[in-house]
Amino acid sequence: MRALLTTNRTAAVVPRPSRLRSVARYTAVALVAAAVSLLPITPIAGARAVDNGTIGIRPQFESDFFRVTLAPGSDVAATALVSNKSDVPVTLLNYPADAISTPQGSFALAERTDERTGVGAWVTLPAEEITVQPRSELAVPFRLSVPIGVTPGDYAGGIIIESPPVASTTSGGDVPFQFQVIQRQGVRIYLSVDGTATPALGDGLLTWQRSGSTITFTLPIENTGNITLHPTATLALSSWMGKDTTLSFTTPEILLPGARLDLVATLTDASILHIGNAEATLVSEVGSQTVRTSLVYAPWWVIVLAVLALLAGILGIWRTIASVRRTRRTLPGVSPPGGTRSPSVQPEDVSVASAVAPGPDRPFASG
């Protein structure tokens, strides 16, 4: 379990121009602390006891998490152990919470102020505050009750212990800043409600975006069934140029029912030109399914050269056809393409009597 920081900034003195550098430095510190406070509680996978070296929480009879199977309308009692390894008593808030899947695919527990609709609403604790003595463990019993009519399937949540805010002041220069540090620890509860399991995994469009020599592929997925899924995905890139590549998408730790996230795969040192396809293969408890998209890209100057080459080819073909037409028109007895042929004149057998005009040297012939 990762300790989290929640920050509240106190009012700061209005800086003079000479203090701008100090203000900028402490403002950056405040922004980083505020960002950390927004991180979810994410237990370390496989941890046998969730603690930060001072306080921790774990199941009494299980090594890592609570795993429970119940029918709608039934309940079960269990116990968590809260440890205090410090030399002073520790008073902690104690409350249940629903589980969520983060956008990165990690297991997380919701905030104390978030609405509880699942395990967080079905867990009952004896008190909202507990005090653990120095160098000791405190047993915290609770009851998990599944309401009648609950849809069968997998649910998840947990029990959180939260330390009171501790003020921390940072002063370095003329502008002091005060932070409130809150530590939260949690132990997971995996609940399976009896009934028909319906695994289902929905996928969206496989998209890609190129930036320099890097291509980022994104595949949105959603658990539309009622059981927890653990999907993995690979990406096969094919090219008309004969170079194929296989990539792996980011693998989520868990995908709870109803959760959705984006799987991401990155291709570095991409070729300058690619004409082919991208095919993602999803494998989970549902089975195997594929999503495809075309992958065609080229730099602008390659596209310009291709267009110019195409235009040059079209111009060459047109000029060749025009030259052939001109040549055919100049050849004797060859009609131009598409023209009409003049009819041939065939000689007829005609007998013609020649008449010779009389002259001084030639008398008329007597017939």
ROSE-644574 format. One record per residue: residue in one letter; x, y, z of N, C-alpha, C in turn. Coordinates in steps of 0.2 Angstrom, whole numbers, plus 5000, padded with zeros to 4 digits. Layout:
% residues N
   code    n.x    n.y    n.z   ca.x   ca.y   ca.z    c.x    c.y    c.z
      a      X      Y      Z      X      Y      Z      X      Y      Z
...
//
This chain:
% residues 367
   code    n.x    n.y    n.z   ca.x   ca.y   ca.z    c.x    c.y    c.z
      m   5004   4994   5000   5000   5000   5000   5004   5006   5000
      r   5003   5011   4996   5007   5017   4995   5004   5022   4999
      a   5008   5025   5004   5006   5031   5008   5004   5037   5003
      l   4999   5040   5005   4997   5046   5000   4997   5052   5004
      l   4998   5058   5001   4999   5064   5004   4993   5068   5002
      t   4990   5072   5007   4984   5076   5005   4987   5083   5008
      t   4986   5088   5003   4989   5095   5005   4984   5100   5005
      n   4985   5105   5010   4981   5111   5011   4986   5117   5011
      r   4985   5121   5007   4990   5127   5007   4987   5132   5012
      t   4991   5135   5016   4989   5141   5020   4990   5147   5016
      a   4987   5153   5018   4988   5159   5015   4995   5161   5015
      a   4997   5163   5009   5004   5165   5009   5005   5173   5008
      v   5011   5175   5011   5012   5182   5010   5013   5184   5003
      v   5010   5190   5001   5011   5193   4995   5018   5194   4993
      p   5021   5191   4988   5028   5192   4987   5030   5198   4984
      r   5035   5201   4986   5038   5207   4982   5042   5204   4976
      p   5044   5209   4972   5047   5206   4966   5054   5202   4967
      s   5057   5204   4973   5063   5201   4975   5062   5194   4977
      r   5056   5192   4979   5054   5185   4981   5051   5181   4976
      l   5051   5183   4970   5048   5179   4965   5051   5172   4964
      r   5057   5172   4965   5060   5165   4964   5059   5160   4969
      s   5058   5163   4976   5056   5158   4981   5049   5156   4980
      v   5045   5161   4978   5038   5159   4977   5037   5154   4972
      a   5041   5155   4967   5040   5150   4961   5042   5143   4964
      r   5047   5143   4968   5050   5136   4970   5045   5133   4975
      y   5042   5137   4979   5037   5134   4984   5030   5132   4981
      t   5029   5136   4976   5023   5135   4972   5023   5128   4968
      a   5029   5127   4966   5030   5120   4962   5030   5115   4967
      v   5032   5115   4973   5032   5110   4978   5025   5109   4980
      a   5021   5114   4981   5014   5114   4983   5010   5110   4977
      l   5011   5112   4971   5008   5108   4965   5009   5101   4965
      v   5016   5099   4966   5018   5092   4967   5014   5088   4972
      a   5014   5091   4978   5010   5088   4984   5003   5088   4982
      a   5000   5093   4979   4993   5092   4978   4991   5087   4973
      a   4996   5086   4968   4995   5080   4963   4996   5074   4966
      v   5000   5073   4971   5001   5067   4975   4995   5065   4978
      s   4991   5070   4981   4985   5069   4985   4979   5066   4981
      l   4980   5067   4974   4974   5064   4970   4976   5057   4968
      l   4981   5054   4970   4983   5047   4968   4978   5042   4972
      p   4976   5037   4968   4972   5032   4972   4976   5028   4977
      i   4973   5025   4981   4976   5020   4986   4977   5013   4982
      t   4983   5011   4981   4985   5006   4977   4989   5001   4981
      p   4986   4995   4983   4990   4991   4987   4995   4987   4982
      i   5001   4985   4985   5006   4982   4981   5004   4975   4980
      a   5004   4973   4974   5001   4966   4972   5006   4961   4976
      g   5003   4956   4979   5007   4951   4982   5009   4952   4989
      a   5008   4958   4992   5010   4960   4998   5007   4956   5003
      r   5010   4953   5008   5007   4949   5013   5004   4953   5019
      a   5007   4959   5020   5004   4964   5025   5005   4971   5022
      v   5000   4975   5022   5000   4981   5019   5001   4986   5025
      d   5007   4989   5024   5009   4994   5029   5015   4998   5027
      n   5016   5004   5030   5021   5008   5028   5027   5008   5033
      g   5028   5003   5036   5033   5003   5041   5031   5005   5048
      t   5026   5009   5049   5024   5011   5055   5017   5008   5057
      i   5012   5009   5053   5005   5006   5054   5004   5002   5047
      g   4999   4997   5048   4997   4992   5043   4991   4989   5044
      i   4988   4986   5039   4982   4982   5040   4982   4976   5036
      r   4980   4970   5038   4980   4964   5035   4974   4959   5037
      p   4972   4954   5033   4967   4949   5036   4970   4945   5042
      q   4966   4943   5046   4968   4939   5052   4970   4932   5050
      f   4966   4929   5045   4967   4922   5043   4969   4921   5036
      e   4970   4926   5032   4973   4925   5025   4979   4929   5025
      s   4983   4927   5020   4990   4930   5019   4990   4937   5016
      d   4985   4938   5012   4986   4945   5008   4979   4948   5008
      f   4974   4945   5005   4967   4949   5004   4962   4944   5007
      f   4956   4948   5008   4950   4944   5010   4947   4941   5003
      r   4945   4935   5003   4941   4932   4997   4935   4929   5000
      v   4929   4931   4998   4923   4929   5000   4918   4927   4995
      t   4914   4921   4996   4909   4919   4991   4903   4919   4995
      l   4898   4923   4993   4891   4923   4997   4885   4923   4992
      a   4880   4920   4994   4873   4921   4990   4870   4927   4992
      p   4866   4930   4988   4862   4936   4989   4858   4935   4996
      g   4858   4939   5000   4854   4939   5006   4858   4936   5012
      s   4864   4934   5011   4868   4931   5016   4874   4935   5018
      d   4877   4934   5024   4882   4938   5026   4888   4933   5030
      v   4893   4937   5031   4899   4933   5034   4903   4938   5039
      a   4906   4935   5044   4910   4939   5049   4917   4938   5047
      a   4921   4943   5048   4928   4942   5047   4932   4948   5051
      t   4939   4947   5051   4943   4951   5056   4949   4954   5052
      a   4950   4960   5053   4956   4963   5050   4961   4965   5056
      l   4967   4964   5055   4972   4966   5060   4976   4972   5059
      v   4975   4977   5063   4979   4984   5062   4985   4984   5067
      s   4991   4985   5064   4997   4985   5068   5000   4992   5069
      n   5003   4993   5074   5006   4999   5076   5013   4998   5078
      k   5018   4999   5074   5025   4998   5076   5029   5003   5079
      s   5025   5009   5080   5029   5015   5083   5029   5014   5091
      d   5032   5019   5094   5032   5019   5101   5027   5023   5104
      v   5022   5026   5100   5017   5030   5103   5010   5027   5101
      p   5004   5028   5105   4998   5026   5102   4996   5030   5096
      v   4992   5026   5092   4990   5029   5085   4982   5029   5085
      t   4979   5034   5084   4972   5035   5083   4970   5035   5075
      l   4966   5031   5073   4965   5031   5065   4958   5031   5064
      l   4956   5034   5058   4949   5033   5055   4949   5026   5052
      n   4943   5023   5052   4942   5016   5050   4936   5016   5046
      y   4936   5014   5039   4930   5015   5035   4931   5010   5029
      p   4925   5007   5026   4925   5003   5020   4925   5008   5014
      a   4927   5005   5008   4926   5008   5002   4925   5004   4996
      d   4923   5006   4991   4922   5002   4985   4929   5002   4981
      a   4930   4997   4977   4936   4997   4973   4934   5000   4966
      i   4939   5002   4963   4939   5005   4956   4945   5003   4952
      s   4944   5002   4946   4950   5001   4941   4952   5008   4939
      t   4959   5010   4940   4961   5016   4938   4962   5016   4930
      p   4963   5022   4927   4964   5022   4920   4970   5018   4918
      q   4975   5017   4922   4981   5013   4921   4980   5006   4922
      g   4974   5004   4924   4972   4997   4925   4974   4994   4932
      s   4975   4998   4937   4977   4996   4943   4971   4995   4948
      f   4972   4991   4953   4966   4991   4958   4967   4997   4963
      a   4962   5000   4964   4962   5006   4969   4956   5006   4973
      l   4956   5009   4979   4950   5010   4984   4948   5017   4983
      a   4942   5018   4983   4939   5025   4982   4940   5029   4989
      e   4939   5036   4988   4940   5041   4993   4934   5040   4999
      r   4936   5042   5005   4931   5042   5010   4924   5045   5008
      t   4925   5051   5005   4919   5055   5003   4915   5052   4997
      d   4918   5047   4994   4914   5045   4987   4908   5040   4989
      e   4903   5040   4985   4897   5036   4986   4899   5029   4986
      r   4896   5025   4990   4897   5018   4991   4891   5014   4989
      t   4892   5010   4984   4886   5006   4981   4887   4999   4981
      g   4893   4996   4982   4895   4989   4982   4897   4987   4989
      v   4903   4984   4989   4906   4981   4995   4907   4987   5000
      g   4909   4993   4998   4909   4998   5003   4903   4999   5007
      a   4897   4998   5004   4891   4999   5007   4888   4993   5011
      w   4891   4987   5009   4889   4981   5013   4893   4979   5019
      v   4899   4983   5020   4903   4981   5026   4901   4986   5032
      t   4900   4982   5037   4899   4986   5043   4904   4985   5048
      l   4907   4991   5051   4912   4991   5056   4909   4993   5063
      p   4912   4991   5068   4910   4993   5075   4911   5000   5076
      a   4916   5003   5074   4917   5010   5075   4921   5014   5070
      e   4920   5020   5069   4923   5024   5064   4930   5026   5066
      e   4932   5025   5072   4939   5027   5074   4942   5022   5079
      i   4948   5020   5078   4951   5015   5082   4958   5018   5085
      t   4960   5016   5091   4966   5018   5094   4971   5011   5095
      v   4976   5011   5092   4981   5005   5092   4987   5007   5097
      q   4988   5003   5102   4993   5005   5106   5000   5003   5103
      p   5005   5006   5106   5012   5005   5104   5014   4998   5103
      r   5018   4997   5098   5021   4990   5097   5015   4984   5098
      s   5010   4985   5095   5004   4980   5096   5000   4980   5090
      e   4995   4975   5090   4990   4974   5084   4983   4974   5088
      l   4979   4977   5084   4972   4977   5086   4967   4974   5081
      a   4963   4969   5084   4959   4966   5079   4952   4970   5078
      v   4951   4971   5072   4945   4975   5070   4940   4970   5066
      p   4935   4968   5070   4930   4964   5067   4925   4968   5062
      f   4922   4964   5057   4917   4968   5053   4913   4962   5050
      r   4907   4965   5047   4902   4960   5044   4901   4962   5037
      l   4901   4957   5033   4900   4959   5025   4893   4955   5024
      s   4888   4960   5022   4881   4957   5021   4879   4959   5014
      v   4877   4954   5010   4875   4955   5003   4867   4956   5003
      p   4865   4961   5000   4858   4962   5000   4854   4957   4996
      i   4848   4956   4997   4844   4951   4993   4843   4955   4986
      g   4843   4951   4981   4842   4954   4974   4848   4956   4970
      v   4854   4956   4974   4860   4958   4971   4862   4954   4965
      t   4864   4957   4959   4866   4954   4953   4872   4949   4954
      p   4871   4943   4952   4877   4938   4953   4883   4941   4950
      g   4889   4939   4952   4895   4941   4949   4901   4943   4954
      d   4906   4947   4951   4912   4949   4956   4911   4956   4958
      y   4913   4957   4964   4913   4964   4967   4919   4964   4971
      a   4921   4970   4972   4928   4972   4976   4927   4978   4980
      g   4931   4978   4985   4931   4984   4989   4937   4983   4994
      g   4936   4986   5000   4941   4986   5005   4940   4990   5011
      i   4944   4989   5016   4944   4992   5023   4950   4997   5023
      i   4949   5003   5025   4954   5008   5025   4955   5011   5032
      i   4962   5011   5034   4964   5015   5040   4967   5021   5038
      e   4965   5027   5041   4968   5033   5039   4970   5037   5045
      s   4976   5040   5045   4979   5044   5050   4976   5051   5050
      p   4975   5054   5056   4973   5061   5056   4978   5065   5053
      p   4976   5071   5050   4981   5075   5046   4986   5078   5051
      v   4992   5078   5048   4998   5080   5052   5001   5087   5048
      a   5001   5092   5052   5003   5098   5049   5011   5098   5048
      s   5013   5100   5042   5020   5101   5040   5021   5107   5037
      t   5026   5111   5040   5028   5118   5037   5034   5118   5034
      t   5035   5120   5028   5041   5121   5024   5042   5128   5024
      s   5048   5130   5026   5050   5137   5025   5058   5137   5023
      g   5058   5141   5017   5065   5142   5014   5065   5148   5011
      g   5066   5154   5014   5066   5160   5011   5061   5164   5015
      d   5057   5168   5012   5052   5173   5015   5045   5171   5015
      v   5044   5165   5011   5037   5163   5011   5036   5156   5013
      p   5033   5155   5019   5032   5148   5022   5025   5145   5019
      f   5026   5139   5018   5020   5135   5016   5019   5129   5021
      q   5012   5128   5022   5010   5123   5027   5006   5117   5023
      f   5008   5111   5025   5005   5105   5022   5001   5101   5027
      q   4996   5097   5025   4993   5092   5029   4995   5085   5026
      v   4998   5081   5030   5000   5075   5027   4995   5070   5030
      i   4992   5066   5026   4987   5060   5028   4990   5054   5025
      q   4990   5049   5029   4992   5042   5027   4986   5038   5027
      r   4985   5034   5022   4980   5029   5021   4982   5022   5019
      q   4980   5017   5022   4982   5010   5021   4975   5007   5020
      g   4976   5001   5016   4969   4998   5014   4971   4990   5013
      v   4966   4986   5014   4966   4979   5013   4960   4977   5008
      r   4962   4973   5003   4956   4972   4998   4952   4967   5001
      i   4945   4967   4998   4940   4962   4999   4938   4960   4992
      y   4939   4954   4990   4936   4951   4984   4930   4947   4985
      l   4924   4949   4983   4918   4946   4984   4915   4943   4978
      s   4913   4937   4978   4909   4933   4973   4902   4932   4975
      v   4897   4934   4971   4890   4933   4973   4888   4927   4969
      d   4885   4922   4972   4883   4916   4968   4878   4918   4963
      g   4879   4914   4957   4874   4915   4952   4878   4913   4945
      t   4875   4914   4940   4878   4913   4933   4883   4918   4931
      a   4889   4916   4930   4895   4920   4928   4894   4922   4920
      t   4894   4928   4919   4894   4930   4912   4900   4934   4910
      p   4905   4931   4907   4911   4935   4905   4909   4938   4899
      a   4911   4945   4898   4910   4948   4892   4915   4954   4892
      l   4918   4955   4886   4923   4960   4885   4922   4964   4879
      g   4920   4971   4879   4919   4975   4874   4925   4979   4872
      d   4926   4980   4865   4932   4983   4863   4929   4989   4858
      g   4933   4994   4857   4932   5000   4853   4936   5000   4847
      l   4937   5005   4844   4941   5006   4838   4948   5006   4839
      l   4952   5003   4836   4959   5003   4836   4962   5009   4833
      t   4965   5014   4836   4967   5020   4833   4975   5021   4834
      w   4978   5025   4830   4985   5026   4831   4987   5033   4829
      q   4992   5036   4832   4994   5043   4831   5002   5043   4831
      r   5005   5046   4826   5012   5046   4824   5015   5053   4827
      s   5020   5053   4830   5024   5059   4832   5031   5057   4831
      g   5034   5061   4826   5041   5059   4825   5042   5052   4822
      s   5046   5049   4826   5048   5042   4824   5044   5037   4828
      t   5039   5039   4832   5035   5035   4837   5028   5035   4835
      i   5025   5029   4835   5018   5028   4834   5015   5025   4840
      t   5010   5028   4843   5006   5026   4848   4999   5023   4846
      f   4998   5017   4848   4992   5013   4847   4987   5013   4853
      t   4981   5014   4852   4976   5014   4858   4970   5010   4856
      l   4969   5006   4861   4963   5001   4860   4959   5001   4866
      p   4953   5005   4866   4948   5005   4872   4945   4998   4873
      i   4944   4996   4879   4941   4990   4881   4936   4992   4887
      e   4931   4987   4888   4926   4988   4893   4924   4981   4896
      n   4924   4980   4902   4921   4974   4905   4914   4975   4905
      t   4910   4972   4901   4903   4972   4900   4900   4966   4904
      g   4904   4962   4907   4901   4956   4910   4900   4957   4917
      n   4900   4951   4921   4899   4952   4928   4904   4948   4932
      i   4910   4947   4929   4916   4944   4932   4922   4948   4931
      t   4927   4947   4935   4933   4951   4935   4937   4948   4929
      l   4940   4952   4925   4944   4950   4919   4951   4952   4920
      h   4956   4948   4917   4963   4950   4917   4965   4949   4910
      p   4964   4954   4906   4965   4954   4898   4972   4956   4897
      t   4975   4953   4892   4981   4954   4889   4980   4955   4881
      a   4985   4959   4878   4984   4961   4871   4990   4961   4867
      t   4991   4959   4861   4997   4960   4857   4994   4963   4851
      l   4999   4966   4847   4998   4970   4841   5003   4968   4836
      a   5000   4965   4830   5004   4963   4824   5003   4968   4819
      l   5009   4971   4816   5009   4976   4811   5012   4972   4805
      s   5008   4973   4799   5010   4970   4793   5011   4975   4788
      s   5016   4974   4783   5018   4979   4778   5018   4976   4772
      w   5016   4980   4766   5017   4978   4760   5024   4977   4758
      m   5028   4980   4761   5035   4980   4760   5039   4974   4763
      g   5035   4970   4766   5038   4963   4769   5041   4964   4776
      k   5040   4969   4779   5043   4969   4786   5037   4969   4791
      d   5036   4964   4795   5031   4963   4800   5034   4964   4807
      t   5030   4967   4812   5032   4968   4818   5027   4966   4823
      t   5028   4964   4829   5024   4962   4835   5025   4966   4841
      l   5020   4969   4844   5021   4973   4850   5016   4971   4855
      s   5017   4973   4861   5013   4971   4867   5010   4977   4870
      f   5003   4977   4871   5000   4982   4874   5001   4982   4882
      t   5000   4988   4885   5000   4988   4892   4995   4983   4895
      t   4998   4979   4900   4993   4974   4903   4990   4977   4910
      p   4984   4977   4910   4981   4980   4917   4981   4974   4922
      e   4982   4977   4928   4982   4972   4934   4975   4968   4934
      i   4970   4972   4933   4963   4969   4934   4958   4974   4931
      l   4953   4971   4928   4947   4975   4925   4941   4972   4928
      l   4939   4977   4933   4932   4975   4937   4926   4976   4932
      p   4921   4972   4934   4915   4973   4930   4913   4980   4930
      g   4911   4982   4923   4909   4989   4922   4915   4994   4921
      a   4921   4992   4922   4927   4996   4921   4929   4997   4914
      r   4931   5002   4912   4934   5003   4905   4941   5007   4906
      l   4945   5005   4901   4951   5008   4900   4954   5008   4893
      d   4960   5011   4892   4963   5011   4886   4969   5007   4886
      l   4970   5002   4882   4976   4999   4881   4981   5002   4876
      v   4987   5003   4878   4992   5007   4874   4998   5003   4872
      a   5000   5003   4866   5006   5000   4863   5010   5005   4859
      t   5016   5005   4860   5021   5010   4857   5026   5007   4852
      l   5026   5010   4846   5031   5008   4841   5036   5013   4841
      t   5043   5012   4843   5048   5017   4842   5052   5015   4836
      d   5055   5021   4834   5060   5020   4828   5056   5017   4822
      a   5050   5020   4821   5046   5018   4815   5049   5020   4809
      s   5048   5016   4804   5050   5017   4797   5047   5024   4794
      i   5051   5026   4789   5049   5033   4786   5042   5032   4782
      l   5041   5026   4780   5035   5024   4776   5032   5018   4777
      h   5026   5017   4778   5022   5011   4780   5016   5011   4776
      i   5015   5005   4773   5008   5004   4770   5006   4997   4772
      g   5001   4996   4776   4999   4989   4778   4994   4990   4783
      n   4993   4985   4788   4988   4985   4793   4991   4984   4800
      a   4986   4985   4805   4988   4984   4812   4982   4979   4814
      e   4984   4974   4818   4979   4969   4820   4980   4968   4828
      a   4975   4970   4832   4976   4969   4839   4972   4962   4841
      t   4975   4958   4845   4972   4952   4848   4972   4952   4855
      l   4965   4952   4858   4964   4952   4865   4963   4945   4867
      v   4966   4944   4873   4965   4937   4876   4963   4938   4883
      s   4957   4935   4885   4955   4936   4892   4951   4929   4894
      e   4947   4930   4900   4943   4924   4902   4937   4924   4897
      v   4936   4929   4893   4931   4928   4888   4933   4924   4882
      g   4939   4924   4880   4942   4920   4874   4947   4925   4871
      s   4947   4924   4864   4951   4928   4860   4947   4932   4855
      q   4949   4938   4854   4945   4943   4849   4950   4947   4846
      t   4949   4949   4839   4954   4954   4836   4950   4960   4833
      v   4954   4965   4833   4952   4972   4830   4957   4974   4825
      r   4955   4976   4819   4960   4978   4814   4959   4985   4812
      t   4964   4988   4809   4964   4995   4806   4970   4995   4801
      s   4969   5000   4796   4974   5001   4791   4980   5005   4794
      l   4986   5004   4792   4991   5008   4794   4995   5011   4788
      v   4994   5017   4786   4997   5020   4780   4999   5027   4782
      y   5006   5028   4781   5008   5034   4783   5015   5035   4779
      a   5016   5042   4777   5022   5044   4773   5023   5051   4775
      p   5030   5053   4774   5031   5060   4775   5028   5064   4769
      w   5027   5071   4770   5024   5075   4765   5028   5075   4759
      w   5034   5075   4759   5038   5075   4753   5038   5069   4749
      v   5037   5063   4752   5036   5057   4749   5029   5057   4745
      i   5024   5060   4748   5017   5060   4745   5017   5065   4739
      v   5021   5071   4740   5022   5075   4734   5025   5072   4728
      l   5031   5068   4730   5034   5065   4724   5030   5059   4721
      a   5026   5056   4725   5021   5051   4722   5016   5054   4718
      v   5013   5060   4720   5008   5063   4716   5011   5066   4709
      l   5018   5069   4710   5021   5071   4704   5023   5065   4699
      a   5025   5059   4702   5026   5053   4697   5020   5051   4694
      l   5014   5051   4698   5008   5049   4695   5006   5054   4689
      l   5006   5060   4690   5005   5065   4685   5009   5064   4679
      a   5016   5063   4680   5020   5062   4675   5019   5056   4671
      g   5016   5051   4674   5014   5045   4670   5008   5046   4666
      i   5003   5049   4669   4997   5051   4665   4999   5055   4659
      l   5003   5060   4660   5005   5065   4654   5009   5061   4649
      g   5013   5056   4651   5017   5052   4646   5012   5048   4642
      i   5007   5045   4645   5003   5040   4642   4999   5045   4637
      w   4997   5051   4639   4993   5055   4634   4997   5057   4628
      r   5003   5059   4629   5007   5061   4624   5009   5055   4619
      t   5009   5049   4622   5010   5043   4618   5004   5042   4613
      i   4998   5042   4616   4992   5041   4612   4992   5047   4607
      a   4993   5053   4608   4993   5058   4603   4998   5057   4598
      s   5004   5055   4600   5009   5054   4594   5007   5048   4590
      v   5004   5043   4592   5001   5037   4588   4996   5040   4583
      r   4991   5044   4586   4986   5046   4581   4989   5050   4576
      r   4994   5055   4577   4997   5059   4572   5000   5055   4567
      t   5004   5049   4569   5007   5045   4564   5002   5041   4560
      r   4997   5039   4562   4992   5035   4558   4989   5040   4553
      r   4988   5046   4555   4985   5051   4550   4989   5052   4544
      t   4996   5052   4545   5001   5054   4540   5002   5048   4535
      l   5001   5042   4537   5002   5036   4533   4997   5035   4527
      p   4999   5034   4521   4994   5033   4515   4989   5027   4516
      g   4983   5028   4515   4978   5022   4515   4976   5020   4522
      v   4978   5024   4527   4977   5023   4534   4972   5028   4536
      s   4966   5026   4538   4962   5031   4541   4963   5033   4548
      p   4962   5039   4550   4963   5041   4557   4958   5037   4561
      p   4960   5036   4567   4956   5032   4571   4949   5036   4572
      g   4944   5032   4572   4937   5035   4573   4935   5038   4566
      g   4939   5039   4561   4936   5042   4555   4932   5037   4551
      t   4930   5040   4545   4926   5036   4540   4931   5034   4534
      r   4930   5028   4532   4934   5026   4526   4931   5028   4519
      s   4935   5031   4515   4932   5033   4508   4931   5027   4504
      p   4925   5026   4501   4924   5020   4497   4928   5019   4491
      s   4931   5013   4490   4935   5012   4484   4931   5012   4477
      v   4935   5015   4472   4932   5015   4466   4934   5009   4462
      q   4929   5005   4460   4931   4999   4456   4930   5001   4448
      p   4935   4999   4444   4934   5000   4437   4929   4996   4434
      e   4926   4998   4429   4921   4995   4425   4923   4993   4418
      d   4921   4987   4415   4923   4985   4408   4918   4989   4404
      v   4921   4994   4400   4917   4998   4396   4921   4998   4389
      s   4917   4997   4384   4920   4997   4377   4920   5004   4374
      v   4925   5007   4372   4925   5014   4370   4928   5014   4362
      a   4924   5017   4358   4926   5018   4351   4930   5024   4350
      s   4936   5023   4348   4940   5029   4347   4938   5032   4340
      a   4938   5039   4340   4937   5042   4334   4943   5047   4333
      v   4945   5046   4327   4951   5050   4325   4949   5056   4320
      a   4951   5061   4322   4949   5067   4318   4952   5067   4311
      p   4949   5068   4306   4952   5068   4299   4957   5074   4298
      g   4962   5072   4295   4967   5077   4293   4969   5077   4286
      p   4974   5082   4285   4976   5082   4278   4980   5075   4276
      d   4983   5072   4281   4987   5066   4279   4983   5060   4280
      r   4977   5060   4283   4973   5054   4284   4966   5055   4281
      p   4964   5052   4276   4957   5053   4274   4952   5049   4278
      f   4946   5051   4277   4941   5047   4281   4941   5040   4279
      a   4941   5036   4284   4940   5029   4282   4933   5027   4280
      s   4932   5023   4276   4925   5021   4273   4923   5015   4278
      g   4917   5016   4280   4915   5010   4284   4911   5005   4280
//
